[in-house]
Amino acid sequence: MVIGSGWKKKDKNGKQYLSIVIDIPFLGREYFLLYLNENKSNDSSPDYQVVWIPNRDADKTTKSGDDEEVPF
């Protein structure tokens, strides 16, 4: 069962990330960004970091290829 989707994107500085939309049962649609941890200091540091985008407009739908503002 697929509960979400992700799209490769680039921010205004050319940094690549994944824009992720997950449909969580009983909670609704949630939006996340997944990007490479550029501050990895050792092997036990995470390779990627996930950013939750709270309070997205509930009426807005995300389509593949839509440009969305990255909050950093």
CHARMM internal coordinates of N, CA and C (Angstrom, degrees):
IC EDIT
DIST 1 N 1 CA 1.4453
DIST 1 CA 1 C 1.5251
ANGL 1 N 1 CA 1 C 109.06
DIST 1 C 2 N 1.3113
ANGL 1 CA 1 C 2 N 116.72
DIHE 1 N 1 CA 1 C 2 N 124.48
DIST 2 N 2 CA 1.4617
ANGL 1 C 2 N 2 CA 122.41
DIHE 1 CA 1 C 2 N 2 CA 177.34
DIST 2 CA 2 C 1.5223
ANGL 2 N 2 CA 2 C 108.52
DIHE 1 C 2 N 2 CA 2 C -86.58
DIST 2 C 3 N 1.3280
ANGL 2 CA 2 C 3 N 116.60
DIHE 2 N 2 CA 2 C 3 N 128.73
DIST 3 N 3 CA 1.4696
ANGL 2 C 3 N 3 CA 120.04
DIHE 2 CA 2 C 3 N 3 CA 179.09
DIST 3 CA 3 C 1.5243
ANGL 3 N 3 CA 3 C 112.43
DIHE 2 C 3 N 3 CA 3 C -114.53
DIST 3 C 4 N 1.3399
ANGL 3 CA 3 C 4 N 116.72
DIHE 3 N 3 CA 3 C 4 N -0.50
DIST 4 N 4 CA 1.4529
ANGL 3 C 4 N 4 CA 118.72
DIHE 3 CA 3 C 4 N 4 CA -179.50
DIST 4 CA 4 C 1.5073
ANGL 4 N 4 CA 4 C 112.68
DIHE 3 C 4 N 4 CA 4 C -167.68
DIST 4 C 5 N 1.3248
ANGL 4 CA 4 C 5 N 114.41
DIHE 4 N 4 CA 4 C 5 N -179.56
DIST 5 N 5 CA 1.4629
ANGL 4 C 5 N 5 CA 122.12
DIHE 4 CA 4 C 5 N 5 CA -178.54
DIST 5 CA 5 C 1.5151
ANGL 5 N 5 CA 5 C 109.36
DIHE 4 C 5 N 5 CA 5 C -145.18
DIST 5 C 6 N 1.3350
ANGL 5 CA 5 C 6 N 115.53
DIHE 5 N 5 CA 5 C 6 N 160.26
DIST 6 N 6 CA 1.4539
ANGL 5 C 6 N 6 CA 120.75
DIHE 5 CA 5 C 6 N 6 CA 177.10
DIST 6 CA 6 C 1.5110
ANGL 6 N 6 CA 6 C 111.09
DIHE 5 C 6 N 6 CA 6 C -140.12
DIST 6 C 7 N 1.3279
ANGL 6 CA 6 C 7 N 115.41
DIHE 6 N 6 CA 6 C 7 N 147.89
DIST 7 N 7 CA 1.4541
ANGL 6 C 7 N 7 CA 122.05
DIHE 6 CA 6 C 7 N 7 CA -179.60
DIST 7 CA 7 C 1.5134
ANGL 7 N 7 CA 7 C 109.79
DIHE 6 C 7 N 7 CA 7 C -128.13
DIST 7 C 8 N 1.3514
ANGL 7 CA 7 C 8 N 117.19
DIHE 7 N 7 CA 7 C 8 N 136.00
DIST 8 N 8 CA 1.4552
ANGL 7 C 8 N 8 CA 121.63
DIHE 7 CA 7 C 8 N 8 CA 173.57
DIST 8 CA 8 C 1.5164
ANGL 8 N 8 CA 8 C 108.11
DIHE 7 C 8 N 8 CA 8 C -72.47
DIST 8 C 9 N 1.3240
ANGL 8 CA 8 C 9 N 116.01
DIHE 8 N 8 CA 8 C 9 N 133.65
DIST 9 N 9 CA 1.4693
ANGL 8 C 9 N 9 CA 121.24
DIHE 8 CA 8 C 9 N 9 CA -179.90
DIST 9 CA 9 C 1.5209
ANGL 9 N 9 CA 9 C 109.15
DIHE 8 C 9 N 9 CA 9 C -142.70
DIST 9 C 10 N 1.3281
ANGL 9 CA 9 C 10 N 115.44
DIHE 9 N 9 CA 9 C 10 N 169.58
DIST 10 N 10 CA 1.4631
ANGL 9 C 10 N 10 CA 122.71
DIHE 9 CA 9 C 10 N 10 CA 173.34
DIST 10 CA 10 C 1.5176
ANGL 10 N 10 CA 10 C 108.03
DIHE 9 C 10 N 10 CA 10 C -130.28
DIST 10 C 11 N 1.3392
ANGL 10 CA 10 C 11 N 116.14
DIHE 10 N 10 CA 10 C 11 N 140.39
DIST 11 N 11 CA 1.4596
ANGL 10 C 11 N 11 CA 119.22
DIHE 10 CA 10 C 11 N 11 CA 176.46
DIST 11 CA 11 C 1.5300
ANGL 11 N 11 CA 11 C 109.36
DIHE 10 C 11 N 11 CA 11 C -81.92
DIST 11 C 12 N 1.3097
ANGL 11 CA 11 C 12 N 117.53
DIHE 11 N 11 CA 11 C 12 N -178.20
DIST 12 N 12 CA 1.4678
ANGL 11 C 12 N 12 CA 121.72
DIHE 11 CA 11 C 12 N 12 CA -175.46
DIST 12 CA 12 C 1.5277
ANGL 12 N 12 CA 12 C 112.72
DIHE 11 C 12 N 12 CA 12 C -65.61
DIST 12 C 13 N 1.3443
ANGL 12 CA 12 C 13 N 116.78
DIHE 12 N 12 CA 12 C 13 N -15.82
DIST 13 N 13 CA 1.4716
ANGL 12 C 13 N 13 CA 120.94
DIHE 12 CA 12 C 13 N 13 CA 177.18
DIST 13 CA 13 C 1.5253
ANGL 13 N 13 CA 13 C 112.33
DIHE 12 C 13 N 13 CA 13 C -97.95
DIST 13 C 14 N 1.3392
ANGL 13 CA 13 C 14 N 117.02
DIHE 13 N 13 CA 13 C 14 N 4.45
DIST 14 N 14 CA 1.4578
ANGL 13 C 14 N 14 CA 121.72
DIHE 13 CA 13 C 14 N 14 CA 178.96
DIST 14 CA 14 C 1.5200
ANGL 14 N 14 CA 14 C 114.28
DIHE 13 C 14 N 14 CA 14 C 86.53
DIST 14 C 15 N 1.3354
ANGL 14 CA 14 C 15 N 117.68
DIHE 14 N 14 CA 14 C 15 N 3.86
DIST 15 N 15 CA 1.4677
ANGL 14 C 15 N 15 CA 122.12
DIHE 14 CA 14 C 15 N 15 CA 179.57
DIST 15 CA 15 C 1.5229
ANGL 15 N 15 CA 15 C 109.24
DIHE 14 C 15 N 15 CA 15 C -74.38
DIST 15 C 16 N 1.3399
ANGL 15 CA 15 C 16 N 117.25
DIHE 15 N 15 CA 15 C 16 N 127.76
DIST 16 N 16 CA 1.4631
ANGL 15 C 16 N 16 CA 121.32
DIHE 15 CA 15 C 16 N 16 CA -179.21
DIST 16 CA 16 C 1.5226
ANGL 16 N 16 CA 16 C 111.53
DIHE 15 C 16 N 16 CA 16 C -82.08
DIST 16 C 17 N 1.3383
ANGL 16 CA 16 C 17 N 115.22
DIHE 16 N 16 CA 16 C 17 N 146.71
DIST 17 N 17 CA 1.4531
ANGL 16 C 17 N 17 CA 122.20
DIHE 16 CA 16 C 17 N 17 CA 176.47
DIST 17 CA 17 C 1.5204
ANGL 17 N 17 CA 17 C 108.26
DIHE 16 C 17 N 17 CA 17 C -155.99
DIST 17 C 18 N 1.3215
ANGL 17 CA 17 C 18 N 117.11
DIHE 17 N 17 CA 17 C 18 N 170.88
DIST 18 N 18 CA 1.4531
ANGL 17 C 18 N 18 CA 122.65
DIHE 17 CA 17 C 18 N 18 CA 173.18
DIST 18 CA 18 C 1.5164
ANGL 18 N 18 CA 18 C 108.76
DIHE 17 C 18 N 18 CA 18 C -108.79
DIST 18 C 19 N 1.3161
ANGL 18 CA 18 C 19 N 116.05
DIHE 18 N 18 CA 18 C 19 N 131.03
DIST 19 N 19 CA 1.4597
ANGL 18 C 19 N 19 CA 122.72
DIHE 18 CA 18 C 19 N 19 CA 172.84
DIST 19 CA 19 C 1.5220
ANGL 19 N 19 CA 19 C 106.18
DIHE 18 C 19 N 19 CA 19 C -95.93
DIST 19 C 20 N 1.3272
ANGL 19 CA 19 C 20 N 117.00
DIHE 19 N 19 CA 19 C 20 N 119.63
DIST 20 N 20 CA 1.4687
ANGL 19 C 20 N 20 CA 121.95
DIHE 19 CA 19 C 20 N 20 CA -171.98
DIST 20 CA 20 C 1.5243
ANGL 20 N 20 CA 20 C 110.51
DIHE 19 C 20 N 20 CA 20 C -119.86
DIST 20 C 21 N 1.3211
ANGL 20 CA 20 C 21 N 115.52
DIHE 20 N 20 CA 20 C 21 N 135.32
DIST 21 N 21 CA 1.4582
ANGL 20 C 21 N 21 CA 122.89
DIHE 20 CA 20 C 21 N 21 CA 175.25
DIST 21 CA 21 C 1.5274
ANGL 21 N 21 CA 21 C 106.85
DIHE 20 C 21 N 21 CA 21 C -120.72
DIST 21 C 22 N 1.3324
ANGL 21 CA 21 C 22 N 117.09
DIHE 21 N 21 CA 21 C 22 N 126.23
DIST 22 N 22 CA 1.4685
ANGL 21 C 22 N 22 CA 121.89
DIHE 21 CA 21 C 22 N 22 CA 179.35
DIST 22 CA 22 C 1.5226
ANGL 22 N 22 CA 22 C 108.69
DIHE 21 C 22 N 22 CA 22 C -125.17
DIST 22 C 23 N 1.3309
ANGL 22 CA 22 C 23 N 116.23
DIHE 22 N 22 CA 22 C 23 N 129.51
DIST 23 N 23 CA 1.4641
ANGL 22 C 23 N 23 CA 121.90
DIHE 22 CA 22 C 23 N 23 CA 174.61
DIST 23 CA 23 C 1.5154
ANGL 23 N 23 CA 23 C 108.51
DIHE 22 C 23 N 23 CA 23 C -92.42
DIST 23 C 24 N 1.3272
ANGL 23 CA 23 C 24 N 115.87
DIHE 23 N 23 CA 23 C 24 N 108.74
DIST 24 N 24 CA 1.4589
ANGL 23 C 24 N 24 CA 122.05
DIHE 23 CA 23 C 24 N 24 CA -176.99
DIST 24 CA 24 C 1.5283
ANGL 24 N 24 CA 24 C 108.38
DIHE 23 C 24 N 24 CA 24 C -97.89
DIST 24 C 25 N 1.3447
ANGL 24 CA 24 C 25 N 116.70
DIHE 24 N 24 CA 24 C 25 N 120.70
DIST 25 N 25 CA 1.4686
ANGL 24 C 25 N 25 CA 118.90
DIHE 24 CA 24 C 25 N 25 CA -179.60
DIST 25 CA 25 C 1.5276
ANGL 25 N 25 CA 25 C 111.50
DIHE 24 C 25 N 25 CA 25 C -53.07
DIST 25 C 26 N 1.3107
ANGL 25 CA 25 C 26 N 116.21
DIHE 25 N 25 CA 25 C 26 N 135.36
DIST 26 N 26 CA 1.4602
ANGL 25 C 26 N 26 CA 126.10
DIHE 25 CA 25 C 26 N 26 CA 178.09
DIST 26 CA 26 C 1.5314
ANGL 26 N 26 CA 26 C 114.12
DIHE 25 C 26 N 26 CA 26 C 71.47
DIST 26 C 27 N 1.3124
ANGL 26 CA 26 C 27 N 118.44
DIHE 26 N 26 CA 26 C 27 N -10.81
DIST 27 N 27 CA 1.4617
ANGL 26 C 27 N 27 CA 121.43
DIHE 26 CA 26 C 27 N 27 CA 178.64
DIST 27 CA 27 C 1.5257
ANGL 27 N 27 CA 27 C 112.20
DIHE 26 C 27 N 27 CA 27 C -111.38
DIST 27 C 28 N 1.3234
ANGL 27 CA 27 C 28 N 116.59
DIHE 27 N 27 CA 27 C 28 N -27.50
DIST 28 N 28 CA 1.4551
ANGL 27 C 28 N 28 CA 120.45
DIHE 27 CA 27 C 28 N 28 CA 179.39
DIST 28 CA 28 C 1.5113
ANGL 28 N 28 CA 28 C 112.96
DIHE 27 C 28 N 28 CA 28 C 99.69
DIST 28 C 29 N 1.3009
ANGL 28 CA 28 C 29 N 114.93
DIHE 28 N 28 CA 28 C 29 N -160.92
DIST 29 N 29 CA 1.4602
ANGL 28 C 29 N 29 CA 123.19
DIHE 28 CA 28 C 29 N 29 CA -174.99
DIST 29 CA 29 C 1.5274
ANGL 29 N 29 CA 29 C 109.94
DIHE 28 C 29 N 29 CA 29 C -85.11
DIST 29 C 30 N 1.3374
ANGL 29 CA 29 C 30 N 115.52
DIHE 29 N 29 CA 29 C 30 N 131.95
DIST 30 N 30 CA 1.4592
ANGL 29 C 30 N 30 CA 122.40
DIHE 29 CA 29 C 30 N 30 CA 177.45
DIST 30 CA 30 C 1.5256
ANGL 30 N 30 CA 30 C 108.92
DIHE 29 C 30 N 30 CA 30 C -124.75
DIST 30 C 31 N 1.3241
ANGL 30 CA 30 C 31 N 115.94
DIHE 30 N 30 CA 30 C 31 N 149.14
DIST 31 N 31 CA 1.4618
ANGL 30 C 31 N 31 CA 122.47
DIHE 30 CA 30 C 31 N 31 CA -175.71
DIST 31 CA 31 C 1.5279
ANGL 31 N 31 CA 31 C 110.30
DIHE 30 C 31 N 31 CA 31 C -118.83
DIST 31 C 32 N 1.3480
ANGL 31 CA 31 C 32 N 115.75
DIHE 31 N 31 CA 31 C 32 N 138.42
DIST 32 N 32 CA 1.4531
ANGL 31 C 32 N 32 CA 122.11
DIHE 31 CA 31 C 32 N 32 CA -177.57
DIST 32 CA 32 C 1.5234
ANGL 32 N 32 CA 32 C 109.74
DIHE 31 C 32 N 32 CA 32 C -139.71
DIST 32 C 33 N 1.3392
ANGL 32 CA 32 C 33 N 115.74
DIHE 32 N 32 CA 32 C 33 N 157.59
DIST 33 N 33 CA 1.4461
ANGL 32 C 33 N 33 CA 122.65
DIHE 32 CA 32 C 33 N 33 CA 170.03
DIST 33 CA 33 C 1.5197
ANGL 33 N 33 CA 33 C 106.96
DIHE 32 C 33 N 33 CA 33 C -120.22
DIST 33 C 34 N 1.3245
ANGL 33 CA 33 C 34 N 116.67
DIHE 33 N 33 CA 33 C 34 N 138.58
DIST 34 N 34 CA 1.4617
ANGL 33 C 34 N 34 CA 122.34
DIHE 33 CA 33 C 34 N 34 CA 176.96
DIST 34 CA 34 C 1.5187
ANGL 34 N 34 CA 34 C 106.76
DIHE 33 C 34 N 34 CA 34 C -121.02
DIST 34 C 35 N 1.3338
ANGL 34 CA 34 C 35 N 116.29
DIHE 34 N 34 CA 34 C 35 N 122.90
DIST 35 N 35 CA 1.4494
ANGL 34 C 35 N 35 CA 118.41
DIHE 34 CA 34 C 35 N 35 CA 179.96
DIST 35 CA 35 C 1.5211
ANGL 35 N 35 CA 35 C 111.03
DIHE 34 C 35 N 35 CA 35 C -139.16
DIST 35 C 36 N 1.3231
ANGL 35 CA 35 C 36 N 114.96
DIHE 35 N 35 CA 35 C 36 N 156.63
DIST 36 N 36 CA 1.4539
ANGL 35 C 36 N 36 CA 123.03
DIHE 35 CA 35 C 36 N 36 CA -179.05
DIST 36 CA 36 C 1.5247
ANGL 36 N 36 CA 36 C 109.80
DIHE 35 C 36 N 36 CA 36 C -63.57
DIST 36 C 37 N 1.3238
ANGL 36 CA 36 C 37 N 116.38
DIHE 36 N 36 CA 36 C 37 N 134.94
DIST 37 N 37 CA 1.4593
ANGL 36 C 37 N 37 CA 121.51
DIHE 36 CA 36 C 37 N 37 CA 177.14
DIST 37 CA 37 C 1.5265
ANGL 37 N 37 CA 37 C 108.21
DIHE 36 C 37 N 37 CA 37 C -77.73
DIST 37 C 38 N 1.3142
ANGL 37 CA 37 C 38 N 116.66
DIHE 37 N 37 CA 37 C 38 N 100.92
DIST 38 N 38 CA 1.4663
ANGL 37 C 38 N 38 CA 121.40
DIHE 37 CA 37 C 38 N 38 CA -178.67
DIST 38 CA 38 C 1.5215
ANGL 38 N 38 CA 38 C 112.61
DIHE 37 C 38 N 38 CA 38 C -79.22
DIST 38 C 39 N 1.3351
ANGL 38 CA 38 C 39 N 117.69
DIHE 38 N 38 CA 38 C 39 N -6.31
DIST 39 N 39 CA 1.4704
ANGL 38 C 39 N 39 CA 122.04
DIHE 38 CA 38 C 39 N 39 CA 179.91
DIST 39 CA 39 C 1.5222
ANGL 39 N 39 CA 39 C 111.85
DIHE 38 C 39 N 39 CA 39 C -108.25
DIST 39 C 40 N 1.3273
ANGL 39 CA 39 C 40 N 117.21
DIHE 39 N 39 CA 39 C 40 N 27.06
DIST 40 N 40 CA 1.4580
ANGL 39 C 40 N 40 CA 121.56
DIHE 39 CA 39 C 40 N 40 CA -178.94
DIST 40 CA 40 C 1.5303
ANGL 40 N 40 CA 40 C 108.66
DIHE 39 C 40 N 40 CA 40 C -64.25
DIST 40 C 41 N 1.3352
ANGL 40 CA 40 C 41 N 116.08
DIHE 40 N 40 CA 40 C 41 N 119.13
DIST 41 N 41 CA 1.4615
ANGL 40 C 41 N 41 CA 120.14
DIHE 40 CA 40 C 41 N 41 CA -174.44
DIST 41 CA 41 C 1.5277
ANGL 41 N 41 CA 41 C 113.86
DIHE 40 C 41 N 41 CA 41 C -99.83
DIST 41 C 42 N 1.3455
ANGL 41 CA 41 C 42 N 117.86
DIHE 41 N 41 CA 41 C 42 N -20.74
DIST 42 N 42 CA 1.4643
ANGL 41 C 42 N 42 CA 120.79
DIHE 41 CA 41 C 42 N 42 CA 178.21
DIST 42 CA 42 C 1.5323
ANGL 42 N 42 CA 42 C 109.39
DIHE 41 C 42 N 42 CA 42 C -158.05
DIST 42 C 43 N 1.3212
ANGL 42 CA 42 C 43 N 117.08
DIHE 42 N 42 CA 42 C 43 N 177.93
DIST 43 N 43 CA 1.4687
ANGL 42 C 43 N 43 CA 121.28
DIHE 42 CA 42 C 43 N 43 CA -175.84
DIST 43 CA 43 C 1.5214
ANGL 43 N 43 CA 43 C 113.69
DIHE 42 C 43 N 43 CA 43 C -64.60
DIST 43 C 44 N 1.3376
ANGL 43 CA 43 C 44 N 118.07
DIHE 43 N 43 CA 43 C 44 N -23.51
DIST 44 N 44 CA 1.4626
ANGL 43 C 44 N 44 CA 119.55
DIHE 43 CA 43 C 44 N 44 CA -179.37
DIST 44 CA 44 C 1.5398
ANGL 44 N 44 CA 44 C 112.44
DIHE 43 C 44 N 44 CA 44 C -88.87
DIST 44 C 45 N 1.3242
ANGL 44 CA 44 C 45 N 117.43
DIHE 44 N 44 CA 44 C 45 N -5.76
DIST 45 N 45 CA 1.4711
ANGL 44 C 45 N 45 CA 120.73
DIHE 44 CA 44 C 45 N 45 CA 175.96
DIST 45 CA 45 C 1.5244
ANGL 45 N 45 CA 45 C 109.22
DIHE 44 C 45 N 45 CA 45 C -72.19
DIST 45 C 46 N 1.3316
ANGL 45 CA 45 C 46 N 118.21
DIHE 45 N 45 CA 45 C 46 N 148.84
DIST 46 N 46 CA 1.4634
ANGL 45 C 46 N 46 CA 119.72
DIHE 45 CA 45 C 46 N 46 CA -179.44
DIST 46 CA 46 C 1.5322
ANGL 46 N 46 CA 46 C 112.00
DIHE 45 C 46 N 46 CA 46 C -65.52
DIST 46 C 47 N 1.3217
ANGL 46 CA 46 C 47 N 115.65
DIHE 46 N 46 CA 46 C 47 N 146.59
DIST 47 N 47 CA 1.4588
ANGL 46 C 47 N 47 CA 121.30
DIHE 46 CA 46 C 47 N 47 CA 177.41
DIST 47 CA 47 C 1.5278
ANGL 47 N 47 CA 47 C 111.61
DIHE 46 C 47 N 47 CA 47 C -78.28
DIST 47 C 48 N 1.3365
ANGL 47 CA 47 C 48 N 116.50
DIHE 47 N 47 CA 47 C 48 N -32.02
DIST 48 N 48 CA 1.4539
ANGL 47 C 48 N 48 CA 122.76
DIHE 47 CA 47 C 48 N 48 CA -178.06
DIST 48 CA 48 C 1.5265
ANGL 48 N 48 CA 48 C 109.82
DIHE 47 C 48 N 48 CA 48 C -131.70
DIST 48 C 49 N 1.3243
ANGL 48 CA 48 C 49 N 115.86
DIHE 48 N 48 CA 48 C 49 N 158.26
DIST 49 N 49 CA 1.4546
ANGL 48 C 49 N 49 CA 121.11
DIHE 48 CA 48 C 49 N 49 CA 174.39
DIST 49 CA 49 C 1.5206
ANGL 49 N 49 CA 49 C 108.80
DIHE 48 C 49 N 49 CA 49 C -126.58
DIST 49 C 50 N 1.3446
ANGL 49 CA 49 C 50 N 115.85
DIHE 49 N 49 CA 49 C 50 N 144.95
DIST 50 N 50 CA 1.4560
ANGL 49 C 50 N 50 CA 122.87
DIHE 49 CA 49 C 50 N 50 CA -179.08
DIST 50 CA 50 C 1.5226
ANGL 50 N 50 CA 50 C 108.54
DIHE 49 C 50 N 50 CA 50 C -111.30
DIST 50 C 51 N 1.3332
ANGL 50 CA 50 C 51 N 115.82
DIHE 50 N 50 CA 50 C 51 N 131.48
DIST 51 N 51 CA 1.4608
ANGL 50 C 51 N 51 CA 121.69
DIHE 50 CA 50 C 51 N 51 CA 177.52
DIST 51 CA 51 C 1.5207
ANGL 51 N 51 CA 51 C 107.45
DIHE 50 C 51 N 51 CA 51 C -115.41
DIST 51 C 52 N 1.3183
ANGL 51 CA 51 C 52 N 117.33
DIHE 51 N 51 CA 51 C 52 N 124.86
DIST 52 N 52 CA 1.4619
ANGL 51 C 52 N 52 CA 122.77
DIHE 51 CA 51 C 52 N 52 CA 176.33
DIST 52 CA 52 C 1.5192
ANGL 52 N 52 CA 52 C 107.93
DIHE 51 C 52 N 52 CA 52 C -86.17
DIST 52 C 53 N 1.3247
ANGL 52 CA 52 C 53 N 117.19
DIHE 52 N 52 CA 52 C 53 N 134.55
DIST 53 N 53 CA 1.4594
ANGL 52 C 53 N 53 CA 122.59
DIHE 52 CA 52 C 53 N 53 CA 178.06
DIST 53 CA 53 C 1.5261
ANGL 53 N 53 CA 53 C 107.11
DIHE 52 C 53 N 53 CA 53 C -105.04
DIST 53 C 54 N 1.3460
ANGL 53 CA 53 C 54 N 118.30
DIHE 53 N 53 CA 53 C 54 N 92.12
DIST 54 N 54 CA 1.4675
ANGL 53 C 54 N 54 CA 120.81
DIHE 53 CA 53 C 54 N 54 CA -177.50
DIST 54 CA 54 C 1.5204
ANGL 54 N 54 CA 54 C 112.58
DIHE 53 C 54 N 54 CA 54 C -76.14
DIST 54 C 55 N 1.3272
ANGL 54 CA 54 C 55 N 114.38
DIHE 54 N 54 CA 54 C 55 N 162.08
DIST 55 N 55 CA 1.4713
ANGL 54 C 55 N 55 CA 122.47
DIHE 54 CA 54 C 55 N 55 CA 172.27
DIST 55 CA 55 C 1.5198
ANGL 55 N 55 CA 55 C 114.25
DIHE 54 C 55 N 55 CA 55 C 58.00
DIST 55 C 56 N 1.3373
ANGL 55 CA 55 C 56 N 117.17
DIHE 55 N 55 CA 55 C 56 N 37.26
DIST 56 N 56 CA 1.4734
ANGL 55 C 56 N 56 CA 120.17
DIHE 55 CA 55 C 56 N 56 CA 173.29
DIST 56 CA 56 C 1.5151
ANGL 56 N 56 CA 56 C 108.18
DIHE 55 C 56 N 56 CA 56 C -67.81
DIST 56 C 57 N 1.2978
ANGL 56 CA 56 C 57 N 117.46
DIHE 56 N 56 CA 56 C 57 N 149.96
DIST 57 N 57 CA 1.4632
ANGL 56 C 57 N 57 CA 122.50
DIHE 56 CA 56 C 57 N 57 CA 177.16
DIST 57 CA 57 C 1.5242
ANGL 57 N 57 CA 57 C 108.96
DIHE 56 C 57 N 57 CA 57 C -59.77
DIST 57 C 58 N 1.3201
ANGL 57 CA 57 C 58 N 118.06
DIHE 57 N 57 CA 57 C 58 N 118.03
DIST 58 N 58 CA 1.4677
ANGL 57 C 58 N 58 CA 122.89
DIHE 57 CA 57 C 58 N 58 CA -175.65
DIST 58 CA 58 C 1.5159
ANGL 58 N 58 CA 58 C 112.98
DIHE 57 C 58 N 58 CA 58 C -62.91
DIST 58 C 59 N 1.3324
ANGL 58 CA 58 C 59 N 118.53
DIHE 58 N 58 CA 58 C 59 N -24.11
DIST 59 N 59 CA 1.4648
ANGL 58 C 59 N 59 CA 121.48
DIHE 58 CA 58 C 59 N 59 CA -178.96
DIST 59 CA 59 C 1.5205
ANGL 59 N 59 CA 59 C 112.97
DIHE 58 C 59 N 59 CA 59 C -83.78
DIST 59 C 60 N 1.3208
ANGL 59 CA 59 C 60 N 118.15
DIHE 59 N 59 CA 59 C 60 N -14.24
DIST 60 N 60 CA 1.4533
ANGL 59 C 60 N 60 CA 121.36
DIHE 59 CA 59 C 60 N 60 CA -176.12
DIST 60 CA 60 C 1.5186
ANGL 60 N 60 CA 60 C 110.04
DIHE 59 C 60 N 60 CA 60 C -82.31
DIST 60 C 61 N 1.2998
ANGL 60 CA 60 C 61 N 117.01
DIHE 60 N 60 CA 60 C 61 N 132.43
DIST 61 N 61 CA 1.4646
ANGL 60 C 61 N 61 CA 121.23
DIHE 60 CA 60 C 61 N 61 CA 174.92
DIST 61 CA 61 C 1.5089
ANGL 61 N 61 CA 61 C 108.19
DIHE 60 C 61 N 61 CA 61 C -108.11
DIST 61 C 62 N 1.3282
ANGL 61 CA 61 C 62 N 116.04
DIHE 61 N 61 CA 61 C 62 N 144.92
DIST 62 N 62 CA 1.4547
ANGL 61 C 62 N 62 CA 121.31
DIHE 61 CA 61 C 62 N 62 CA 179.92
DIST 62 CA 62 C 1.5172
ANGL 62 N 62 CA 62 C 108.92
DIHE 61 C 62 N 62 CA 62 C -101.58
DIST 62 C 63 N 1.3241
ANGL 62 CA 62 C 63 N 115.30
DIHE 62 N 62 CA 62 C 63 N 128.31
DIST 63 N 63 CA 1.4471
ANGL 62 C 63 N 63 CA 121.23
DIHE 62 CA 62 C 63 N 63 CA 177.41
DIST 63 CA 63 C 1.5194
ANGL 63 N 63 CA 63 C 108.31
DIHE 62 C 63 N 63 CA 63 C -114.38
DIST 63 C 64 N 1.3154
ANGL 63 CA 63 C 64 N 115.93
DIHE 63 N 63 CA 63 C 64 N 151.54
DIST 64 N 64 CA 1.4510
ANGL 63 C 64 N 64 CA 120.38
DIHE 63 CA 63 C 64 N 64 CA 177.72
DIST 64 CA 64 C 1.5237
ANGL 64 N 64 CA 64 C 109.18
DIHE 63 C 64 N 64 CA 64 C -56.55
DIST 64 C 65 N 1.3285
ANGL 64 CA 64 C 65 N 116.13
DIHE 64 N 64 CA 64 C 65 N 129.77
DIST 65 N 65 CA 1.4356
ANGL 64 C 65 N 65 CA 120.83
DIHE 64 CA 64 C 65 N 65 CA 178.13
DIST 65 CA 65 C 1.5116
ANGL 65 N 65 CA 65 C 114.43
DIHE 64 C 65 N 65 CA 65 C 94.83
DIST 65 C 66 N 1.3247
ANGL 65 CA 65 C 66 N 119.12
DIHE 65 N 65 CA 65 C 66 N -9.54
DIST 66 N 66 CA 1.4684
ANGL 65 C 66 N 66 CA 120.78
DIHE 65 CA 65 C 66 N 66 CA 176.89
DIST 66 CA 66 C 1.5156
ANGL 66 N 66 CA 66 C 109.45
DIHE 65 C 66 N 66 CA 66 C -64.32
DIST 66 C 67 N 1.3077
ANGL 66 CA 66 C 67 N 116.45
DIHE 66 N 66 CA 66 C 67 N 139.57
DIST 67 N 67 CA 1.4590
ANGL 66 C 67 N 67 CA 120.74
DIHE 66 CA 66 C 67 N 67 CA 173.42
DIST 67 CA 67 C 1.5069
ANGL 67 N 67 CA 67 C 107.33
DIHE 66 C 67 N 67 CA 67 C -87.16
DIST 67 C 68 N 1.3180
ANGL 67 CA 67 C 68 N 116.81
DIHE 67 N 67 CA 67 C 68 N 129.87
DIST 68 N 68 CA 1.4476
ANGL 67 C 68 N 68 CA 120.46
DIHE 67 CA 67 C 68 N 68 CA 177.48
DIST 68 CA 68 C 1.5133
ANGL 68 N 68 CA 68 C 108.30
DIHE 67 C 68 N 68 CA 68 C -128.61
DIST 68 C 69 N 1.2983
ANGL 68 CA 68 C 69 N 116.39
DIHE 68 N 68 CA 68 C 69 N 151.07
DIST 69 N 69 CA 1.4507
ANGL 68 C 69 N 69 CA 122.65
DIHE 68 CA 68 C 69 N 69 CA -178.03
DIST 69 CA 69 C 1.5251
ANGL 69 N 69 CA 69 C 109.45
DIHE 68 C 69 N 69 CA 69 C -74.25
DIST 69 C 70 N 1.3287
ANGL 69 CA 69 C 70 N 116.45
DIHE 69 N 69 CA 69 C 70 N 129.33
DIST 70 N 70 CA 1.4569
ANGL 69 C 70 N 70 CA 122.09
DIHE 69 CA 69 C 70 N 70 CA 176.96
DIST 70 CA 70 C 1.5281
ANGL 70 N 70 CA 70 C 107.81
DIHE 69 C 70 N 70 CA 70 C -91.07
DIST 70 C 71 N 1.3392
ANGL 70 CA 70 C 71 N 118.12
DIHE 70 N 70 CA 70 C 71 N 129.07
DIST 71 N 71 CA 1.4636
ANGL 70 C 71 N 71 CA 120.34
DIHE 70 CA 70 C 71 N 71 CA -173.39
DIST 71 CA 71 C 1.5198
ANGL 71 N 71 CA 71 C 115.18
DIHE 70 C 71 N 71 CA 71 C -79.84
DIST 71 C 72 N 1.3318
ANGL 71 CA 71 C 72 N 118.39
DIHE 71 N 71 CA 71 C 72 N 29.07
DIST 72 N 72 CA 1.4665
ANGL 71 C 72 N 72 CA 120.37
DIHE 71 CA 71 C 72 N 72 CA 175.15
DIST 72 CA 72 C 1.5025
ANGL 72 N 72 CA 72 C 110.34
DIHE 71 C 72 N 72 CA 72 C -150.22
END
COOR INIT
IC SEED 1 N 1 CA 1 C
IC BUILD
